[in-house]
Amino acid sequence: MEPRAIPGRPPRKARVLKGWLPHHLEANDDLTLEEHSEAFEEEFGQRVSTATIGRAIANLPDDGWPIKKVKDSHRA
């Protein structure tokens, strides 16, 4: 059996996020997920969750965006 297509339109927000995120990360690599979410909402007028931003970053080519280590930080 062949897999059937998922009914409905493809999500527009995900397509826009996929195109916007790499350029935004290069210009703003020190922002938190919440700040990236707020920037997306300011630019496109659509709210996107921090979980969606995190998944989109993880799904970028080459295993996502590297996690930045903050020197002398108490974060693990």
N, C-alpha and C positions, 0 to 999 in steps of 0.2 A: 504494500500500500504506500502511496505517496502522501507525504504530510500535506495537510490542507493549509491554505493561507489563513492568517488570523483576520477575522472580519473587522471592518471599520477602517477609518482613515489612519494613516501613520501619525504619531504624535508630532505636532509642529514644534512644541517647546523643546523636545529632545534634539530635533534637527538644528534648531537655532542655537541651542546650547553647545552642541558639538562643533559648530563652526566658530562660535564666539570664544569659547573657553581657552583654546591654545594661545590665542593672541592676548587675551586678558591675563593669563597666567604669566606670560613672558613680561608683560608690562607691570604686573602687580604680584610678584611672587611671594611677598611677605604677608599677604592678607589671610585671615581665617576663613573657614568655610562660610560662616555667617556673613562676613564682609563680602565674599564673592557672591553670595546669594543676594545681598542688598544691591550690589553693583548691577547684577543682571536685572533685577526688578526696576532699578532706576533707568536703565537703558531701554528695556523692552516693555515695561509696564506689566510684567507677569511675575508672580511670586514663584520661586523654585526653592524647594527644601534643601537644607544642608546635606541631607542624605543623598539627594539627587545630584548635587554638586560633587559630593565625595565619590559616588559611583561613576560619574562622568569623568572625573580625574583619573580614577583607577582604570577606566576603559580607554584611555588615550593610548596611542601607539607606543611601543617600547615599554610596556608595563606601567603606564601612568606617569605622573609627575613625581620627581624625587622628593622625598620628605626632607625638609630643611632642618638641620640640627642647629639649635640655638646655643651658642657658647655660654657657659655659666648659667644655664637655665635649670630650674628645679623640675622641669617636665622630663618625663622618661623618654 
